[in-house]
Amino acid sequence: MEIQSGIPQILIKINGSAIPPEAATAVLETVIESSLHLPDACAIRIHDSDFKWLDHSLFQEGKQVEVLVSEEQKPVQTIFQGEISTLELDLAGMGVPMLTVRCMDKAHRLHRGRERRTFLNVKDSDIVQKVGSEGGFQIKADTTSHIHPWVLQNNQTNWEFLTMLAQRNGYRLYLEGKETLCFKKVSNSTPSTIRLEWGKELRSFRIRTSSSRQVDEVTVRGWDPAKKQVIIGSAKRAEGAAQIGQRGDGGSVAKQAFGAAKMVVVDRPISSQSEATTMAQSIIDDIGTSFIEADGLCYQQPTLKPGMTVQLANIGQRFNGKYIVTATTHTLSAAEGLSTQFVISGKNPATLLSLLGGVGGGGSGTQASSPSKGSPNAGNIVVGLVTDNNDPLNQGRVKVKYPWLSDQDQSDWARVAAPMAGPDRGFLFTPEVNDEVLVAFEHGDVNRPYVIGSLWNGKDSPPISTGDTVASAKVRRRRITTRYGHTLEFDDDGDIVLMTAQGEEVLLEDGKGLRLKSKTGQEIFVTDDGRVVAVTQMGKFLAASDKDMSIAMGDEMGNIISIDSKSQTITLKSNMALNITSSGVMNITGTMVNINSGGGGGASKPNTKSDMKNKAPKK
C-alpha cells in the first residue's frame, strides 16, 4: 500500500496475511474502540456493490484479524488484534450495499457462557490465573494478599466474575496485545505518555470537574464472626487520578469548598482487616477518578490507547497536566485520515460497549445495591448484637445494634421469630444481651427489623462439640442449654435427659423407664419391667418389683427386710442386735419353727441398681 505523506495508512491482515488490494480499496472506514473495562472492538466497513465480499470466504466468523498502522518514517504498529465475531449487511433504499465486519479481541470469549463453580482457600489473583489459563490466555497478575476460604462463581460469565474480583481489589482487568490478560493494581504511573497541545495535536477538548461525590476519606465496616468484633478499613487518597495544575485532588478540593465529608460503606461482606482496607482504597479510587471527566479529539495518534497517560498543554494552568486515558476510538478513512477520540472517566466505562454483558467491567463499585427505602443494607439479611431484651410490652422483643454500621446506634424494638408463637403458647427463648443474631427487614425497610435466629461464632461456641453430636454424618444428639446451665438433651439412642445446673437429673430411657437423681446421689428408678427402686445417698433403699414379685428395704449396714411372693418367703436379716418387743401377746405360728443360734444365712440385698445408663449430659 502506498504511503501518503503525513497521513497514516491502515493495513488489515486476516489469519496473518494482508487482505487482497481489491478488498483493501473497498474498505471505506475502520473504527477501533478500546476501553480499560471491556474487550476492544473493531468495525471494518466495506463497499460491496456486487456482494463479492459478503459471499467471499475471506471474512468468516472466528478468523484472526490484525489492524496495523503505518506512518511516514515510523515502523508499522499493530493497533488491534482480535477475531471476526459479526457480519452485517446494510442495504439502504437508494444507497450502496455496505458490509460491516465486526471484530473483538480475544477477551470477548470471557463473555461466552456462564459458570457455576467454587474455589477453596485461594487468593483472587490465583483465581485469575486459573480462569484465564483455561481460556488460553497468558496471565500478568499482581498478587493479591487475602486468602478466601470459599469463593463462588455464581452463574456468571468469566468476564463478569473476574471483573468483580478486580473491583473488590481496586485492580483493572484488561487485555494486552493478542492474548495477555492483565489483572493489575491501579497506579498513578503508566508505561508511556503522549503530549497533546491544543491548537496542534489536540483538535478539541471538553473537561468537567464535579465535587458533588467527592469525599476525603472512605471507611469500610464489616463483621468478623470468628473474633466477634467489627472490622474497619479506611483510605484517604485515590490512586490513578489526574495530576493537573489545580492544587489538590477531588477530595481536598471538596473539603476546602464545602467542609469535610466521609463515606462509610457497610453493605460489602468482608472477612479481614486487609480486605476492608483494600476495598476502601478501591472505592476511593473510583470516587477520586470521577472528579474529572473529559473527552477530546486529536489527529495522527494511532498509538494512543487506554491506560496510557496524555499530557495536555495550552489549556490553562488549572487543567494543564497528566490524565490517564479510559477509552479511545480510532477512526480511519480515506476521506478524513485518522482521528482519535479519547475519554477520561476514571474507573467508569464510557463507551457503548459498556452495555456488553450488563456489568461494565469496573463500574463505580460504590453504588449500594439498596432498595428504595434508602438504607444500604435494608434489602439484605445482616448480623446484629442484642443490646436490650427488657421489652416493655412483654412481646419478647429485643433491640439490636449493627456493628458493621456503627458502635453506638441501636434499632427500635425488633420482634423475634419463634416456633409455634401464638396466644399463650410457643417457644420462648429470648436472646441474651450481646448475643449475635440474624436480622431481616420487612419489605426492605431498616426501620422494621425482625430477629430470625441466633448465631454462634468464634467466641461463642455451641454447648457441645460436633464430635459429640454427629456420627457418620447423622445428628444423634440435640441439646437445649440455658445461660445458667440447665440442659435438656435428646439422644437418638432413645434417651431424654433433663438436668439442672446443680446436677439434679431426670432420665427418660425409651422402652426402659425413667430415673430421678439428685446432686447428692440419691436416686429413684422406675422401669418398664415393673421395678421401682429408691436409693439414698448413704445406701438405704426401698425396692418393689412386679417382675420378681418382691418388696425389699434395707440400709447401708446390710440389714434387709424382704417379701418374695414368688418363693412365698418373708425374710428379715440383721447384722446387729435384733430386739422384738411386744406389750401384748406374741404369737409365732408355722408348720415348723426353727430357732438357730450363730447362723449367717438369711436374706441377701436385692439389686437396687437399674440397668439404666448414667446419662448426665456432657459439659
Secondary structure, DSSP 8 states (H G I E B T S, - for coil): ----TTS-EEEEEETTEE--HHHHHHEEEEEEEEESSS--EEEEEEE-TTSHHHHSTTS-TT-EEEEEEE-TTS--EEEEEEEEEEEEEE--SSS--EEEEEEE-GGGGGGSS-EEEEEEEEEHHHHHHHHHHHTT-EEEE-----EEEEEEEEEE-HHHHHHHHHHHHTEEEEEETTTEEEEEE--S--S-EEEEEBTTTEEEEEEEE--SS--SEEEEEEEETTTTEEEEEEE-S-SS--EESSSS-HHHHHHHHH---EEEE-SS---SHHHHHHHHHHHHHHHHHTSEEEEEEEES-TT--TT-EEEEESS-TTT-EEEE--EEEEEEETTTEEEEEEEE-TTS--SGGGGGGGTTTT--S-S----TT--TTTTS-EEEEEEE---TTSS--BEEE-TTT-SS-B-S-BEE--TT-BTTBS------TT-EEEEEEGGG-TTSEEEEEE---SSS--SS-HHHHEETTEE-EEEEE-SS--EEEEETTTEEEEE-TTS-EEEEETTTEEEEE-TTS-EEEEETTSEEEEE-TTS-EEEEETTTTEEEEE-TTS-EEEEETTTTEEEEE-SS------SS------S-----SS---S--------S--------
